[in-house]
Amino acid sequence: MGSANRRRHQVALASLCLLISGAALGLSLDRAIQLAQTNDPWQQGNQLRESALAAEAISASTLPDPILNFGAANLPTDSFDFRQEGMTQASIGITQRLPRGNSRELMGKQKRQLGQQQAMLRADRQAKVVATVSQLWLEGYRAEQSMALIERTRPLFEQLLTLSRSNYSAGLARAGQQDIIGAELALSRLDDRVLMLKQQRDKARDQLGEWLGSEVITVFSASTSQDILAQYIDKPHASSTLQAHPAILAIEQTIAAAQSDVALRQAQYKAEWAVNAKYAHRAEDPLGNDRADLFSVGVSVDLPLFTAKRQDQNLSAAQARVEASRTDKALLLRKMMASLQAQFNRLQGIDERLTLYNSRLLPKANEQVRTSLNAYQNDKGDFREVIQAQIYALNADIDALNLSIDRKKTRATIDYLLTGERHE
């Protein structure tokens, strides 16, 4: 079996070289995240919304445009002669409306608060992109690495098939046709697993394509980022961290804008004033004598006396929106807290299983492969036991890989939930 071991090492070395060369040309997780964030049109749309709200804040804080009036008054209907009557006059006037209370300042403040919210939404979007792309990339990476494990193991199954055929041809008592069929069946099952994994990899590629634009994904190369062991976070710390999460801060801006709307509705109980001024020109009298021109100035005010159907209802609605936004914040905090606790529990369970795999299951599986093969070669074991030991070792390797990928996916979710820790 010395030549078989050398061949196995050569195959493993060739696969490793292929993975290394693919890593140089493939798509790493860091690169995928960078491309997704760069090619995210949502960010541009959000910045445009922020610019629009900034412009609206300036507009809302400005006095309304004055109204210019032209008119002719007291024209005689018998002749429409401008000079016939002394009361006839041509006038020009201007009216400036003064909005209720400090409603202008409140409307500008509300727009600025909604504008500030956009930056928080952008931070939350960036964190979500990292989490989403990480999940998709890791699914593709999982499938690719599983296929690599199968391909590295395939030569061993091929050698077992060759061995069973040789023993059968030699007419050894321990060899039977069922050994050949069992080895062929094991290889066919490997082919089926590879096909299934290719479908999973292609699905991950298609889903990533939505985020990466025109980037062509060849292979999922190993990420350059380090996977740091996540530590348990206690509830008080988690609560303060989640309070600083961009999604929570965005809701707080919604609450602040709703509170400004309450103040704006309260301002509607105050009177709205308008100042107007008018200049009136009078023509000469029929004898050619000048008539004095006239100037008028006045103030008008509306009186919000009947408030039950309008102001009271608008204020009640604004106050209800504030409380609804506070409820949204409380629900989101509760959901994020529960998710964070669940992810930490999941991470702890995965770490415990990985420790078990690395310390006991994987070494025992490899030992079982060697023991069963030696027993078969010495006429003390069954060929089916050799096949089952090889399959069990391969499944253990793939299970360990799946746990490692699940751990990284869990970390991606935790990193999103702890985004507030990086914004404090």
Summary of the structure (lengths in Angstrom):
residues: 424
radius of gyration: 39.4
end to end distance: 61.0
largest distance: 146.4
contacts: 1233
relative contact order: 0.13
helix: 69%
strand: 9%
